[in-house]
Amino acid sequence: MKVCSLTSSYFIKPHNVYTNLKYRQGNTTYHLVRSVSEPAQNFFKNLMQNKHQASTDVYALMFLTDMVDFVIIIFGFWAFGKHSAAADIASTLSEDQVPEAFLVMLLIHFSTMIIDRALYLRKAVLGKLIFQGILVLGIHVWMFFILPSVTERKFNQNFVAQLWYFVKCIYFGLSAYQIRCGYPTRILGNFLTKNFSHLNLFLFQGFRLVPFLVELRAVMDWVWTDTTLSLSNWMCVEDIYANIFIIKCSRETEKKYPQPKGQKKKKIVKYGMGGLIVFFLICIIWFPLLFISLVRSVVGVVNHPIDVTVTVKLGGYEPLFTMSVQQQSIQPFNNSQYEELTKMFKDNATAMQFITLYSYEDIVTAQIEGSSGSVWRISPPQQTGSHKRTPWKSSRPDSAPRLEFPEVRCFFSWRVMTIASHFPFIWTFRRSLASLLIGNRTEPVPGPDVKLDLKSDPHLVAAPVGGEDGYLGITLSLKSDRSSNSSGTREWWDIAVEGCVPPSCGVLRMVIFNDKVSPPSLGFLAGYGIMGLYVSVVLVIGKFVRGFFSEISHSIMFEELPCVDRILKLCTDIFLVRETGELELEEELYSKLIFLYRSPETMIKWTRENRAGNRD
């Protein structure tokens, strides 16, 4: 009996051991899951139910860091693209080119600022926590994985990306602190209006000058804030509060620096404030003339041509003469050559007036080969009958030979200019040229005197005809060559200066005066010209300035208020009852504010100075 008992207990023991082991493993897993889940639950519970935690408001600092990142993206957009190099954003946008990566980053960053403002107005701590997690995960994946593969540069080699990420980490720290402490229970007005100092007034005025910022903030506040007011009523309250804040700052300044009665203004105030205003207005009036003059003479960039093409045409036929020269044949002037040029024309007042507008750095010499760079491609029938179909005795300009400069290309302007001059209508010259075309003449044709006034500006083209002193005569000659390797005769034209020394007859020497151009950074302003700047800058600023000095009498009732403390308190009460959910009281206080501005007598009573014997 005892043995059986021992045997029975022996066979039961393994089953008990397996059951106990399974129970212990399950218990261990449960404790492990619970040890992880309980701290997480307590963490989220403390975040959502932080009744004993003092709430704080760091939204202004978060907005400031977002604006810094926004500026970094604008001026450092080249660091976020694959084939982007360091460039000026103004010059890039002036070419109507918007990089895709730059646009996507701006839109995403601006969207995150809108979402952050919405969460702040709704006081959604849970939404802010989820938004924070998405931002942290997305930005780290973008910065350390996607961006290096797109730009083909490591993160530690991209200084702009490192700066952007550093500022974003500050934003993450502020956001975490905001989540931990919770949003404030009351959001009362703009954070810049908490004090009435000069700094707050200056920053608030700058905030109001940013285009669309005031309107965008007001509309977003109305959308995501519980209120009974319509959008127009909301904007009315915001405008009244802003004006009352400005008046309050002015009154605080008057209390701090009182002006005794009957005492004239000090000279430092008159010359300091009035002198600056006079100087500013004078600068605006003369800005276009000064700007264009300084751009061309002081900060202007030398604009030498890199290609010059000379063409001689006869009516509608193929060009008689075509020759191009590039940089190797375009030599800049030196100081000695410039002095020699001025000595040559020192007795000519008109020429000196033109030459003195340029320095030797603006002048180049183009050496044009006298022989055409291409053969004269014209069929024999057209060559034989050209003298019959061309009205040689006509004085029409379109039938006369034309000397053209169709291409003058420059470094910075990249503009093609066409400068043409008709030969004078001399019957002997035309008859000689006709004889040369039909083969009855082999000697060079002495052309008329031709003078071209060349300027590197397509809007100023002057090509006077002959008949005056100082013009140079040219000769035209038709050359032919029948080579053994060619099936026909090749013809080309030569041009030479009449009366030249034989060694230098094969070269036409041109002196080109080039106007300076504005640098690329100022090209968007210089492109308007003087009249464009007057219309787009001076008149617009003049209309803006006129608003400060006109219709002042219409605003005396609402701006010359001795004490605005009661009105300021009424606006603050409207904000307060709105935050506490007393919407009926908000509507009543708004009606009271509107009645106050409609009643001049009530406004006078409300804005009296607080004195000992005056208690309303």
C-alpha positions in Angstrom: 0.0 0.0 0.0 2.8 2.3 0.8 4.6 1.4 -2.4 1.6 2.1 -4.5 1.2 5.4 -2.8 4.8 6.3 -3.6 4.3 5.1 -7.2 1.2 7.1 -7.6 2.8 10.3 -6.3 5.7 9.7 -8.5 3.6 9.6 -11.7 1.5 12.7 -10.6 4.5 14.9 -9.9 5.6 15.7 -13.6 2.1 16.9 -14.5 2.1 19.3 -11.5 5.6 20.6 -12.5 4.4 21.4 -16.1 1.3 23.2 -14.9 3.3 25.3 -12.4 5.9 26.1 -15.1 3.2 27.3 -17.5 1.6 29.4 -14.9 4.9 31.0 -14.0 5.6 31.8 -17.7 2.2 33.4 -18.2 2.6 35.4 -15.0 6.0 36.6 -16.1 4.6 37.8 -19.5 1.7 39.5 -17.8 4.1 41.4 -15.4 6.4 42.3 -18.3 3.5 43.8 -20.4 2.1 45.5 -17.3 5.5 47.0 -16.4 5.6 48.6 -19.9 2.0 49.6 -20.2 1.4 51.1 -16.8 4.1 53.8 -17.1 2.8 54.7 -20.5 -0.7 54.9 -19.2 0.4 57.0 -16.3 2.4 59.3 -18.6 -0.6 60.0 -20.9 -2.9 60.3 -17.9 -0.7 62.9 -16.3 -0.5 64.8 -19.7 -4.3 64.8 -20.2 -5.3 65.4 -16.6 -2.7 67.9 -15.3 -5.0 69.8 -12.9 -2.2 70.5 -10.5 0.3 71.6 -13.1 0.7 75.3 -13.8 -0.3 76.0 -17.4 2.0 78.1 -19.5 2.0 79.8 -22.9 5.1 79.5 -25.1 3.3 79.7 -28.4 5.0 83.0 -29.2 8.4 81.4 -28.9 7.3 78.4 -31.1 6.0 80.8 -33.7 9.3 82.7 -33.6 11.3 79.5 -34.2 9.0 78.6 -37.1 9.5 82.0 -38.7 13.3 81.6 -38.4 13.1 78.2 -40.1 10.9 79.8 -42.8 13.5 82.4 -43.5 16.2 79.8 -43.6 14.3 77.9 -46.3 13.8 81.0 -48.3 17.4 82.1 -48.4 19.0 78.6 -48.3 16.7 76.8 -50.7 19.7 75.7 -52.8 20.8 73.4 -50.0 17.7 71.2 -50.3 17.9 70.3 -54.0 20.0 67.9 -56.0 21.5 70.1 -58.7 21.0 73.4 -56.9 24.0 75.7 -56.3 24.3 78.7 -54.0 22.2 81.4 -55.6 20.3 84.6 -54.9 16.6 84.0 -54.4 15.8 87.4 -55.9 17.6 86.6 -59.2 16.0 83.1 -59.3 12.5 84.4 -58.9 13.1 87.3 -61.3 13.7 84.6 -64.0 10.2 83.2 -63.2 11.7 79.9 -62.0 10.5 78.3 -58.8 12.4 75.2 -57.7 10.0 72.3 -56.9 11.8 71.3 -53.7 11.7 74.9 -52.5 8.0 75.3 -53.2 7.1 71.9 -51.5 9.2 72.7 -48.4 7.6 76.2 -48.1 4.0 74.8 -48.4 4.6 72.0 -45.9 6.2 74.3 -43.4 3.5 76.9 -43.7 0.8 74.2 -43.3 2.5 73.0 -40.1 2.3 76.6 -38.8 -1.4 76.8 -39.5 -2.0 73.4 -37.8 0.0 74.5 -34.8 -2.1 77.7 -34.5 -5.3 75.7 -34.7 -4.3 73.3 -31.9 -3.3 76.3 -29.8 -6.7 78.0 -30.2 -8.6 74.8 -29.5 -6.3 73.9 -26.6 -6.0 70.3 -27.8 -3.2 68.8 -25.9 -3.8 65.3 -27.3 -3.8 66.6 -30.8 -0.6 68.5 -30.1 1.0 65.3 -28.8 0.0 63.4 -31.9 1.2 66.2 -34.1 4.5 66.4 -32.2 5.1 62.7 -32.8 4.4 62.9 -36.5 6.7 65.9 -36.9 9.5 64.3 -34.9 9.3 61.1 -36.9 8.8 62.8 -40.3 11.5 65.4 -39.9 14.2 62.9 -38.7 13.4 60.5 -41.6 13.6 63.5 -44.0 16.8 65.0 -42.6 18.8 61.8 -42.1 17.6 59.5 -44.9 15.7 61.3 -47.7 17.5 64.6 -48.0 21.0 63.1 -48.2 19.9 60.8 -51.0 18.2 63.7 -52.8 21.1 66.2 -52.5 23.8 63.5 -52.6 25.4 65.2 -49.6 25.7 63.9 -46.1 23.9 65.7 -43.3 27.1 66.7 -41.6 28.2 68.4 -44.9 25.1 70.5 -45.3 25.4 73.5 -43.1 22.0 75.0 -44.0 20.2 71.8 -43.2 22.1 71.6 -39.9 21.0 75.1 -39.0 17.4 74.4 -39.9 17.4 71.2 -37.9 19.0 73.0 -34.8 16.2 75.6 -34.8 13.6 72.9 -35.3 15.0 71.1 -32.2 14.4 74.2 -30.2 10.8 74.2 -31.4 10.5 70.5 -30.4 11.7 71.4 -26.9 9.2 74.2 -26.6 6.4 72.0 -27.9 7.3 69.3 -25.4 7.2 71.9 -22.5 3.9 73.2 -23.8 2.4 69.6 -23.8 3.8 68.9 -20.4 2.4 72.0 -18.8 -0.8 72.2 -20.9 -2.3 75.1 -22.9 -3.4 78.2 -21.0 -7.0 78.4 -20.0 -7.4 82.0 -21.3 -5.9 83.5 -24.4 -6.4 87.2 -24.2 -5.4 89.2 -27.2 -2.0 89.5 -28.9 1.0 88.6 -26.8 2.7 91.9 -27.9 0.0 93.9 -26.1 0.8 92.7 -22.7 2.9 95.8 -21.9 2.7 99.4 -23.1 6.4 100.1 -23.7 8.1 101.6 -26.8 9.4 98.1 -27.7 5.9 96.6 -27.6 4.5 99.4 -29.7 7.3 99.1 -32.2 6.9 95.4 -32.6 3.1 95.6 -32.7 3.3 98.2 -35.5 5.7 96.0 -37.4 3.4 93.0 -36.9 0.5 95.1 -38.4 2.7 96.1 -41.4 3.3 92.5 -42.6 0.9 91.9 -45.6 -2.1 89.6 -44.8 -0.7 88.6 -41.4 -3.2 90.5 -39.3 -6.1 89.3 -41.5 -5.0 85.7 -41.5 -4.5 85.7 -37.8 -7.9 87.3 -37.2 -9.8 84.9 -39.5 -8.1 81.8 -38.0 -8.9 83.0 -34.5 -12.5 83.4 -35.5 -12.7 80.0 -37.1 -11.2 78.0 -34.2 -12.7 80.0 -31.2 -16.2 79.6 -29.9 -18.0 83.0 -30.2 -21.4 84.5 -31.1 -19.9 87.3 -33.1 -19.8 87.3 -36.9 -16.6 87.7 -38.8 -17.2 91.4 -39.5 -18.0 92.0 -35.8 -14.9 90.1 -34.8 -12.7 92.2 -37.1 -14.3 95.3 -35.6 -13.3 94.3 -32.1 -9.8 93.5 -33.2 -9.4 96.8 -34.9 -10.7 98.7 -31.9 -8.4 96.8 -29.5 -5.4 97.5 -31.7 -6.2 101.3 -32.0 -6.8 101.5 -28.2 -3.5 99.8 -27.5 -1.6 102.3 -29.7 -3.3 105.2 -28.0 -2.6 103.7 -24.6 1.1 103.4 -25.4 1.1 107.1 -26.5 -0.5 108.2 -23.3 2.0 106.2 -21.2 4.8 107.9 -23.1 3.3 111.3 -22.4 3.1 110.5 -18.7 6.7 109.3 -18.7 8.0 112.4 -20.6 5.5 115.2 -19.8 5.5 118.4 -21.8 4.9 121.6 -19.8 2.3 124.0 -21.1 3.4 127.0 -23.0 6.8 125.6 -23.8 8.0 125.3 -27.4 9.3 122.1 -28.8 13.0 121.5 -28.3 15.3 121.7 -31.3 16.5 118.2 -30.9 12.9 117.0 -31.3 12.2 119.2 -34.3 15.4 118.6 -36.1 15.6 114.9 -35.1 12.0 114.0 -36.2 11.3 116.7 -38.7 14.8 116.5 -40.2 14.5 112.8 -40.8 11.1 113.1 -42.4 12.4 115.9 -44.7 15.4 113.8 -45.6 13.2 110.7 -46.3 10.8 112.7 -48.5 13.7 114.2 -50.5 15.2 110.8 -51.0 11.9 109.4 -52.3 11.4 112.2 -54.7 14.9 111.9 -56.3 15.3 108.2 -55.8 14.8 107.1 -59.5 17.4 109.6 -60.8 19.9 108.9 -58.1 19.4 105.1 -58.4 19.9 104.9 -62.1 22.9 107.3 -62.0 24.6 105.4 -59.2 23.9 102.0 -60.7 25.4 103.0 -64.0 28.4 105.0 -62.7 29.3 103.6 -59.2 28.1 100.0 -58.9 27.5 99.3 -62.6 29.2 96.3 -64.2 31.3 96.7 -67.3 29.4 95.2 -70.2 31.9 94.4 -73.0 30.5 92.7 -76.2 31.5 89.1 -76.8 30.3 88.9 -80.5 30.0 91.6 -83.2 28.6 90.8 -86.7 28.7 93.2 -89.6 26.4 92.7 -92.7 26.0 94.7 -96.0 22.7 94.0 -97.8 21.4 95.0 -101.2 17.7 95.3 -101.2 16.1 91.9 -100.6 19.0 89.8 -102.0 21.4 87.7 -100.2 23.9 89.7 -98.0 26.9 91.1 -99.9 29.2 91.1 -96.9 28.9 89.2 -93.6 31.7 89.0 -91.0 31.7 88.1 -87.3 34.4 88.6 -84.7 34.5 87.2 -81.2 36.4 88.0 -78.0 39.9 87.4 -79.4 39.4 90.2 -81.9 37.7 92.5 -79.4 40.3 94.3 -77.4 39.6 96.6 -74.5 40.9 100.2 -74.4 43.7 101.2 -72.1 44.3 104.6 -70.4 46.8 105.8 -73.0 44.4 105.1 -75.9 41.6 106.9 -74.1 43.8 110.0 -73.6 44.8 109.9 -77.3 41.2 109.7 -78.2 40.3 112.7 -76.1 43.2 114.7 -77.5 42.0 113.9 -81.1 38.5 115.3 -80.4 39.4 118.0 -77.9 38.2 120.8 -80.2 34.9 119.1 -80.9 32.4 119.9 -78.1 29.8 117.4 -79.3 32.2 114.5 -79.5 33.8 115.3 -76.1 30.4 115.5 -74.5 29.8 111.9 -75.7 33.3 110.6 -74.9 33.4 111.9 -71.4 30.3 109.9 -70.5 32.5 106.8 -70.6 35.8 105.7 -69.1 38.5 103.7 -70.8 37.1 100.5 -69.2 33.8 100.9 -71.2 35.4 101.2 -74.6 36.5 98.3 -76.8 38.0 98.0 -80.3 36.7 95.4 -82.7 39.0 94.4 -85.6 36.7 93.4 -88.4 38.3 91.5 -91.3 37.7 93.2 -94.6 36.9 90.0 -96.5 33.5 88.5 -96.1 33.3 85.4 -93.9 31.0 83.7 -96.4 30.8 83.5 -100.2 28.1 85.4 -102.0 25.4 82.8 -102.6 23.4 84.2 -105.5 22.3 82.5 -108.7 23.8 83.7 -112.1 20.3 84.9 -113.4 19.7 86.9 -110.3 23.2 88.4 -110.4 22.8 89.4 -114.1 19.3 90.8 -113.7 19.7 92.4 -110.3 20.7 95.7 -111.8 17.6 95.7 -113.9 15.1 94.8 -111.1 16.7 97.2 -108.6 15.6 100.8 -109.0 19.1 102.3 -109.0 17.8 105.8 -109.8 15.2 105.6 -107.0 15.8 107.5 -103.7 13.8 105.0 -101.6 15.7 103.8 -98.6 14.6 100.2 -99.0 16.3 100.0 -102.4 19.6 101.4 -101.2 22.4 99.2 -99.9 22.3 98.8 -96.1 25.2 98.5 -93.7 23.9 96.6 -90.6 25.3 95.4 -87.3 22.6 92.8 -86.6 24.3 91.2 -83.6 26.2 92.7 -80.7 26.1 90.3 -77.8 27.2 91.3 -74.3 28.1 89.4 -71.2 25.3 90.6 -68.8 22.6 92.0 -71.1 22.4 89.0 -73.5 20.5 91.2 -75.9 20.9 91.3 -79.7 21.0 94.7 -81.3 20.3 95.6 -84.9 22.0 98.9 -86.1 21.6 99.8 -89.8 22.6 102.7 -92.0 21.5 103.4 -95.6 24.1 104.5 -98.0 23.5 108.0 -99.3 21.7 108.2 -102.6 24.6 109.1 -104.9 24.0 108.2 -108.5 27.6 107.6 -109.5 28.0 105.1 -106.6 25.0 103.1 -107.6 26.0 103.1 -111.3 29.5 101.8 -110.4 28.0 99.2 -108.1 25.6 98.0 -110.9 28.6 97.7 -113.3 30.5 95.7 -110.8 27.5 93.3 -110.4 27.2 92.6 -114.2 30.9 92.2 -114.6 31.7 95.4 -116.5 33.9 96.7 -113.8 36.7 95.1 -111.8 38.1 98.0 -109.8 36.8 98.6 -106.2 33.8 100.8 -106.0 34.5 103.9 -103.9 31.5 104.1 -101.6 30.0 107.2 -100.0 30.9 108.5 -96.6 29.3 106.5 -93.9 29.3 107.1 -90.2 27.6 105.0 -87.5 27.0 106.1 -83.9 27.1 102.8 -82.0 25.9 102.4 -78.5 25.3 99.3 -76.5 21.6 100.1 -75.9 19.0 98.7 -78.3 16.7 101.6 -77.5 19.2 104.3 -78.6 20.2 103.6 -82.2 21.6 106.5 -84.2 22.8 105.9 -87.8 23.1 109.3 -89.6 23.7 109.4 -93.3 26.6 111.1 -95.1 27.1 114.7 -96.1 28.9 115.9 -93.0 32.5 116.4 -92.1 34.3 113.6 -90.3 32.7 110.7 -92.1 34.8 107.9 -93.5 34.5 106.6 -97.1 34.6 102.9 -97.8 35.2 100.9 -101.0 33.4 97.7 -102.1 35.0 95.2 -104.3 33.7 91.8 -105.7 36.3 89.1 -105.6 36.1 85.8 -107.5 38.1 82.6 -107.5 37.8 79.5 -109.7 39.6 76.6 -108.0 40.4 73.3 -109.7 38.5 71.4 -107.0 35.4 73.5 -107.4 32.8 73.1 -110.2 32.1 76.9 -110.4 33.3 80.3 -109.5 33.2 81.4 -105.9 32.6 85.1 -105.3 32.8 87.2 -102.1 32.9 90.9 -101.2 35.7 92.9 -99.6 35.2 96.2 -97.7 38.0 98.6 -97.0 38.4 102.2 -95.7 39.0 104.6 -98.6 42.5 106.0 -98.6 43.9 103.5 -96.1 47.5 102.4 -96.0 47.8 99.0 -97.8 48.9 96.9 -94.7 45.8 98.1 -92.8 43.2 98.0 -95.6 42.2 94.4 -94.8 40.8 95.4 -91.3 37.9 97.6 -90.3 38.6 99.1 -86.9 35.5 99.8 -84.9 35.5 101.7 -81.6 32.4 100.6 -79.5 31.2 102.5 -76.4 29.4 100.3 -73.9 27.1 101.5 -71.2 27.5 99.9 -67.8 24.6 97.6 -66.7 23.3 97.1 -63.2 24.5 94.1 -61.2 22.2 91.1 -61.2 21.1 91.8 -57.6 19.7 95.2 -58.6 18.5 94.2 -62.1 14.9 93.8 -61.0 14.8 97.5 -60.1 17.0 99.0 -62.8 14.8 97.2 -65.5 11.9 99.5 -64.7 13.8 102.6 -65.9 13.4 106.1 -64.6 9.7 106.5 -65.5 8.9 103.0 -64.3 10.4 103.7 -60.9 8.6 107.0 -60.6 5.2 105.3 -61.4 5.8 102.1 -59.3 7.8 103.5 -56.4 7.5 107.2 -55.9 3.7 107.5 -56.6 2.9 104.4 -54.5 5.0 105.6 -51.5 3.6 109.2 -52.0 0.1 107.9 -51.7 1.0 105.9 -48.6 2.7 109.0 -47.0 -0.3 111.2 -47.9 -2.5 109.0 -45.8 -0.5 110.1 -42.7 -1.0 113.8 -43.4 -4.6 113.9 -44.8 -8.0 113.3 -43.3 -6.6 113.7 -39.8 -9.7 115.7 -38.7 -11.9 112.7 -39.4 -10.1 110.6 -36.7 -9.8 113.2 -34.0 -12.9 111.8 -32.1 -11.4 108.3 -31.9 -7.7 109.0 -31.5 -7.5 112.1 -29.2 -8.7 110.2 -26.2 -7.2 111.4 -22.8 -7.7 108.1 -21.0 -8.5 104.7 -22.7 -8.3 102.5 -19.6 -12.0 101.8 -19.5 -12.3 101.0 -23.2 -9.2 98.8 -22.9 -10.8 97.0 -20.0 -14.0 96.5 -21.9 -12.2 94.9 -24.8 -10.3 92.6 -22.3 -13.6 91.7 -20.7 -15.0 90.6 -24.1 -11.9 88.3 -24.5 -12.3 86.9 -21.0 -16.0 86.0 -21.1 -15.4 84.4 -24.5 -12.8 82.1 -23.0 -15.0 81.2 -20.1 -17.9 80.3 -22.4 -20.2 83.2 -21.4 -21.3 83.8 -24.9 -24.4 85.8 -24.0 -22.4 88.2 -22.0 -19.9 88.5 -24.8 -22.7 89.7 -27.1 -23.9 92.2 -24.5 -20.4 93.6 -24.0 -19.9 93.9 -27.7 -23.2 95.9 -28.0 -22.0 98.1 -25.3 -18.7 98.7 -27.1 -20.5 99.6 -30.3 -22.9 102.0 -28.5 -19.8 103.7 -27.0 -18.4 104.5 -30.4 -21.7 105.6 -31.7 -22.3 108.1 -28.8 -19.8 111.0 -28.6 -21.1 112.2 -25.3 -20.7 108.7 -23.7 -17.2 108.5 -25.2 -16.2 111.8 -23.6 -17.4 110.6 -20.2 -15.6 107.2 -20.5 -12.3 108.7 -21.6 -12.0 111.4 -18.9 -8.9 111.4 -16.8 -9.1 109.5 -13.5 -9.1 112.1 -10.8 -9.9 112.1 -7.1 -13.2 113.9 -7.6 -14.3 112.1 -10.7 -15.5 108.6 -10.2 -17.9 107.2 -12.8 
